[in-house]
Amino acid sequence: MTALALTLVLIAAVLHATWNLCAKRAGGGLPFVWLVGAAICTFYVPVLAGYWWWRQPTLSGEQVPLIFDGGTALVVLAFVTPFAIPRRAEVAQHWREHKRYVFGMAILSPIAYVLVLTAMTFTPVSYVAPAREVSIVIGAFIGARFLKEADGRRRIWAAVAMTIGVRALALG
């Protein structure tokens, strides 16, 4: 794995763990899922559409888990909207209280995804996927340090062991 690929994957792992922190801090739930979906569809999907219009690409592999990712955001939003409408007061309150976490997840999640896809354009997935699992260790550290989750030290060591195992499988 090249230094560039490893750097992209490690940045993506940090972003992944950070957007998980955003979801945890916001409390998750349907209002949060709807708001994140709306933000992604407002910002990320138009960027994808603009790219498509500007470049008019033929569909290569990386241009397709992008169309899929944007399409997934649209589909999730469409399916969650009927459940969010009756809870619009709760959605509005969630927005007032947690908009920074909504934006955090809506921005960091697609960026992390694009960084991993970029690394996979010039590095075999058998290297990228295990390296990305570092996000588990980062997430365990964030949970122990910032969220004060129970058994933080044990969780971090378990995450490290799991990451080593995944890496061993990739090398094996």
C-alpha positions in Angstrom: 0.0 0.0 0.0 1.4 3.4 -1.0 1.8 6.2 1.5 -0.9 8.2 -0.3 -3.4 5.3 -0.2 -2.7 4.8 3.5 -3.0 8.5 4.2 -6.4 8.7 2.4 -7.7 5.6 4.3 -6.5 6.8 7.7 -8.1 10.2 7.1 -11.3 8.4 6.1 -11.1 6.3 9.3 -10.8 9.4 11.4 -13.7 11.1 9.6 -15.8 7.9 10.0 -15.2 7.7 13.7 -15.9 11.5 14.0 -19.2 11.3 12.2 -20.2 8.3 14.4 -19.4 10.7 17.4 -21.8 13.2 15.8 -24.5 10.6 15.6 -23.9 9.5 19.2 -23.9 13.1 20.5 -27.1 13.9 18.7 -28.8 10.9 20.1 -29.5 9.4 16.7 -33.1 8.4 16.0 -35.5 9.2 13.2 -35.3 13.0 13.4 -31.5 12.9 13.1 -31.6 10.3 10.3 -34.1 12.5 8.4 -32.1 15.7 8.9 -28.8 14.1 7.8 -30.5 12.7 4.8 -32.0 16.1 3.9 -28.6 17.7 4.4 -26.8 15.1 2.2 -29.5 15.5 -0.5 -29.2 19.3 -0.3 -25.4 19.4 -0.6 -23.8 16.1 -1.7 -26.3 15.0 -4.3 -26.1 18.3 -6.2 -22.3 18.1 -6.2 -22.6 14.6 -7.8 -25.1 15.9 -10.3 -22.9 18.8 -11.2 -19.9 16.5 -11.6 -22.0 14.3 -13.8 -23.2 17.2 -15.9 -19.8 18.8 -16.2 -17.7 15.7 -16.9 -20.3 13.5 -18.6 -18.4 10.5 -17.6 -18.7 7.0 -18.8 -19.5 4.8 -15.9 -16.3 3.5 -14.3 -16.2 1.6 -11.1 -15.7 4.6 -8.8 -18.3 6.7 -10.6 -20.9 4.0 -10.1 -20.4 3.1 -5.0 -20.6 7.6 -5.9 -24.0 7.3 -7.9 -25.0 4.5 -5.5 -24.0 6.6 -2.5 -26.0 9.6 -3.7 -28.9 7.4 -4.7 -28.9 5.7 -1.3 -29.2 9.1 0.4 -32.2 9.9 -1.8 -33.9 6.6 -1.2 -33.3 6.7 2.6 -34.8 10.2 2.7 -37.8 9.1 0.6 -38.5 6.2 2.9 -38.0 8.1 6.2 -40.0 11.2 5.2 -43.4 9.7 5.7 -42.4 8.8 9.3 -40.8 12.2 9.9 -43.7 14.3 8.7 -46.0 13.5 11.7 -43.0 14.2 13.9 -42.0 17.5 12.3 -42.1 19.3 15.7 -39.6 16.8 17.0 -37.5 17.1 13.8 -37.5 20.9 14.2 -36.4 20.7 17.8 -33.7 18.2 16.9 -32.5 20.6 14.2 -32.3 23.5 16.7 -30.4 21.5 19.2 -28.2 19.4 17.0 -27.6 21.1 13.7 -23.8 21.1 14.1 -23.9 17.3 14.4 -26.3 17.0 11.4 -23.8 19.0 9.3 -20.9 17.1 10.7 -22.3 13.8 9.7 -23.7 15.0 6.4 -20.3 16.4 5.4 -17.9 13.9 6.9 -19.7 10.7 5.8 -19.5 11.4 2.1 -16.0 12.7 2.3 -14.8 9.5 4.1 -16.6 7.4 1.5 -15.0 9.3 -1.4 -11.5 9.1 0.2 -11.8 5.3 0.5 -13.1 5.0 -3.1 -10.2 7.1 -4.3 -7.7 4.9 -2.5 -9.3 1.9 -4.1 -8.7 3.3 -7.6 -5.0 2.6 -7.3 -4.8 0.2 -4.4 -6.3 -3.3 -4.1 -9.3 -3.5 -1.8 -7.5 -6.3 0.1 -5.3 -3.6 1.5 -7.8 -0.7 1.7 -10.5 -2.5 3.6 -8.4 -3.8 6.5 -6.6 -0.4 6.9 -9.9 1.3 7.1 -10.8 -0.8 10.1 -8.6 1.5 12.1 -11.8 3.6 12.5 -12.9 0.9 15.0 -9.9 1.7 17.2 -10.4 5.4 16.8 -14.1 5.0 17.6 -13.3 3.0 20.7 -10.9 5.7 21.8 -13.4 8.4 21.2 -16.1 6.5 23.1 -13.8 5.9 26.1 -12.3 9.4 26.2 -15.1 11.8 25.1 -18.3 9.8 25.8 -17.0 8.2 28.9 -18.4 4.8 27.9 -18.1 2.0 30.3 -15.1 -0.3 30.1 -13.3 2.1 27.8 -9.8 0.5 28.3 -11.2 -3.0 27.6 -13.1 -1.7 24.5 -10.0 -0.1 23.1 -7.9 -3.3 23.5 -10.7 -5.4 22.0 -10.8 -3.0 19.0 -7.0 -3.1 18.6 -7.2 -7.0 18.7 -10.0 -7.0 16.1 -8.0 -4.6 13.9 -4.9 -6.8 14.1 -7.1 -9.8 13.2 -8.6 -8.1 10.2 -5.2 -7.1 9.1 -3.8 -10.6 9.5 -6.7 -11.9 7.4 -5.8 -9.5 4.7 -2.1 -10.4 4.7 -2.8 -14.1 5.1 
